[in-house]
Amino acid sequence: MPAADAPVSPEDRHHLIDALRGFALAGVLLANLGYLSLYNLLTEPARAALPSAGFDAVAIGVIEWLVSAKAITVFSLLFGLGFAIQIEHAQARGAGMSRFVRRLCWLLVIGLAHSYFVWWGDILMTYALVGLLLVLFRRAPDGVLLWGGLFIALVLPTLLVPWLGGGFPGLPSRAEIDALTLQAFRTDDWQRVFVANAAMVNWTRLSGGMLICFVLGRFLLGYWAGRRRLLQQPWNHRDLFRKLFWGSLAIAVAGTLLQLAKAHLGWGADFLPRWVNGFLFRLDSLALGITWAAGFTLLFLRPRGERVLGVLAPVGRMALTHYLAQSVFGILLFYGIGLGLGPGTGAAGWLLAWVGIFGAQILFSHWWLARFRYGPCEWLWRSLTYGAMQPMRLPRGAVPAS
């Protein structure tokens, strides 16, 4: 019988979940490169002045619609689903919640280090803090997880706007902080970059209260899916995945068309109340994220789909390592302390960086996991969580877990 607080071995992993996490990580990188490349810090006139402005507008519009908040939606759903799997394993071993809490506390430390010493756009710190709230829901009925998750993700932000929507008095505006940050990040002065990055971390944490609703709502929905074993036993839920795919796609398309009509058909600013616009944006992000997850699952359930999409599973097994590395690569390419490419490359540089970085990460994942049990950062995180060095190398002659 395994020890009550023993780690989960690579052989116990779910191939589909790892592949879907790798898929989500590709989208997270594509979205994050908007800021890592410094493009999103430019003013609208500065973007319009770039030689690639026409192409940029189309490419970035597609990324914003299909990828940006949708990739992090899938990533967040998988975090909540992972919590359900960990609860299941803990119950099977007769263990409590201490390991999960220790795991999140160390994730918070990693997130703090990543935020202040590497990149201000870190999500790990928020995941760790919001993840601790999941402990309060471990005995909640399935209905509370499902409907509570939808309420927190879609409705609660509207109710909180009067208190959190404007951030804190005295904070610089978004335009002001972006201008100061861009100016610092384009220099080769390490100290100035460090100070500006820390200022951006503090600004985003004070002004981004709605991110808690975004993350917690998706965590609860993922927890519900994990309890129902949707991705652990996907072959038992094909009909549900088809309904989720087509239903979510219809909702996302309808919401998007309504927003596009408002923007391009001359409807007045008051045609839809502000809170309705916000609700439609949140609904579109959640619905299209679910569409991606359900569609990926349906394709994966086909033999050929599993062979093709399964290439992403090693990336998903090393998600922490790759997430942190993506920030480093982006800084080395675009910041002044690196190659200094900056935002002048427009969307083309952004997309080429995405192909190069993620392509290299796919190759590296397969090479690394043919020799080691875990990614480097995953191994460190596990060792810190369990308070002991975890085995790293695969036994000689062992076949790597898929």
MOURTA-V66671 format. One record per pair of residues at least 24 apart in sequence whose C-alpha atoms are under 7 Angstrom apart, sorted by the first residue. I is the first residue (numbers start at 1). GAP is how many residues later the second one is. If there is no record, write none. Layout:
I/GAP
I/GAP
This chain:
4/89
4/90
4/91
5/90
10/363
10/391
11/390
14/218
15/298
15/387
17/214
18/295
18/298
18/299
19/290
19/291
19/293
19/294
19/297
21/54
21/295
22/290
22/291
22/293
22/294
22/297
23/289
24/47
24/48
24/50
24/51
26/332
27/40
27/44
28/43
28/44
29/297
29/325
30/324
31/36
31/37
33/297
33/317
36/294
36/295
36/298
37/293
37/297
37/305
37/306
37/313
38/144
38/304
38/305
39/304
39/307
41/137
41/138
41/141
50/294
52/294
56/290
56/291
59/288
60/287
69/216
70/215
70/216
70/218
70/219
71/218
73/145
73/213
73/216
74/215
74/216
74/219
76/139
76/142
76/143
77/141
77/142
77/144
77/145
78/144
79/140
79/143
80/139
80/140
80/142
80/143
81/141
81/142
81/144
81/145
83/140
84/139
84/142
84/143
85/141
99/286
101/31
102/283
103/282
104/24
104/28
106/275
106/279
115/86
116/81
116/82
116/85
117/77
118/210
119/78
119/208
120/77
120/78
120/80
120/81
130/82
130/86
142/82
145/75
145/76
145/79
146/74
146/75
146/78
149/68
149/69
149/71
149/72
150/67
152/61
152/65
153/60
153/61
153/64
153/65
154/125
154/128
154/129
157/53
157/56
158/117
164/45
167/39
167/40
168/38
168/39
185/150
185/151
186/149
186/150
186/154
186/156
187/149
187/150
188/148
188/149
189/148
190/147
235/66
241/53
241/57
244/47
244/50
245/46
245/49
245/50
248/39
248/40
248/42
248/43
249/38
249/39
249/42
251/36
252/32
252/35
252/36
255/25
255/29
256/28
312/50
314/51
314/52
315/46
315/47
315/50
318/56
318/57
318/60
320/57
320/58
321/54
321/55
321/56
321/57
322/39
369/31
370/30
